Amino acid sequence: MIERGRFMSNRGAEFQASDCSFASIPWQSELETLARRYAGRIAVTDETGTLTYAQLHERAIVLAGMICGRFAAQEPAHRRVGVLLRNSRAAVVADYAVALAGCCIVHLNPAYSPADLDWCVALAPVDLLITEEALQQQANGTAVETWTLDPEGTVAWPEPKSASAAVPRAVDPCSEARVIFTSGSSGPPKAAVYSHRQRWMAATVLRSVLPYRPGASSGIALMTPYVHGASALARAYLDCGSRVEIMQGIDPERLREGLRARTFDAVFAPPSVLAKLAELFEFERFDHMRCIFTGTQPLTPGIYRKSVQIFGPCLRVTYGKTENLNPITVLDPQEVDTLYTQTSSPGGTCVGYPGPGVELRLTPSGEIELRSQHQFSGYLATSGFQPHAADAWHATGDLGEFDECGRLWLKGRNSDTINTGGYMVSPDEVEAKLSTVAAVTELTVFGVPSEYWTEVSVCAYVPARKSGTAETQLRSAAEELTKYKRPRLYVPFESLAKTPAGKVDRREIRRQLLSGFILVDGLYPSLKAKDS
């Protein structure tokens, strides 16, 4: 366990943004302009109500003033605010307020286990935690001063100990602005730090690559945790005067109602969410959709085809990392449709062309390295702040290659590669082939330890409703793969575990499998239930 106070006395000296060429970041001016320009227009809607642009500005300014009063006597480097909120209007207000105050927001996912939450707060200590009544018990475990917001983003409890202070017109571009945690799928979450300059640059670049200019008639539905990619897209649409519909996960009734009423024409849906939407709306058609933003996981041909049948060819693919927020690469809907209707590909998942200001290169082993104007400043680690220089390349851990058009193709991750019988197999390649099976809603491929094979390749899958032929169809699809790439075992699951970021968690699924079964090793491996 990390001692909570470990970073308290020296973190200000540790953090220094790698590039301080900007004079200031005018967060207040930007939000104030939106409030004046779109005053009565609906900005954010959640399950309990709405906020207009004027109301969003008012509540964010009030909360920012209270935060400024709370930190008036502290140095900027010690102004970290943890935000533990579910997807809601309050989450949007808090996000703006912390930035307006010139503080650093530490995004805490309500889906974290108590151990992960404790780890994150220890890794990135906060002096103030903003939460909601429903999460009060989780917040109490952090042992820091806590404010509770009501659904509209107003502090409901307790009475602030400090008076409000003036909100700065602009903030220091070099100070900490945001701490984001990695998904934790390959170990404890890591904390990536961004300065206000980097956060502003990331928002500017994201707006520049939107496939269309959102407006008064546009809206986007966000279902994934706000603390990750959803918050960036929310800001992008709000900056254009559009409406943001926030949901706490997949809400079938609200989604269907919004789609039929056309209150939004865009959705952010990683492939795991798309798979659920394809099953939910299997026999429906919503051809008004302008864009489905997808990323975080490989988009397989099977999921693409199912999605197009419902929403039309409007899927936009991007590639992003916690260390370099979207966009790293972009593939617009027309390009995606052309790609996925082709009969052949070099293998892997195409994620498009480098975004503005992004440089990409491959190491001799095929690992992707990148650097950009909006990449992170460094990690918070148990040993202190580990800076990442502005001109340094970041090793992503992802494997890839470029095609003749200059597009990047993901080939998997170094850490996920399966060593079976001396052959190295990318699970992403196998998943892409097996995802064409209609009798399966979700699947993932991973290796389990084997003395005979080094690792045995396993396909864990969720059968579609009323399907009794899923495994047969999977084995048939696998016949198109080179023999050593074919999974040796197929295991049905009721659902596949996800990380707090919504990604399929191969490590947890492997743990679940091995907790209930023993591998019977040999030339033809099998599984035996531990209680049999």
Order of alpha helices (4+ residues) and beta strands (2+ residues): alpha-alpha-beta-beta-alpha-beta-alpha-beta-alpha-beta-alpha-beta-beta-beta-beta-alpha-beta-alpha-beta-alpha-beta-alpha-beta-alpha-beta-beta-alpha-beta-beta-beta-beta-beta-beta-beta-beta-beta-alpha-beta-beta-alpha-beta-alpha-beta-beta
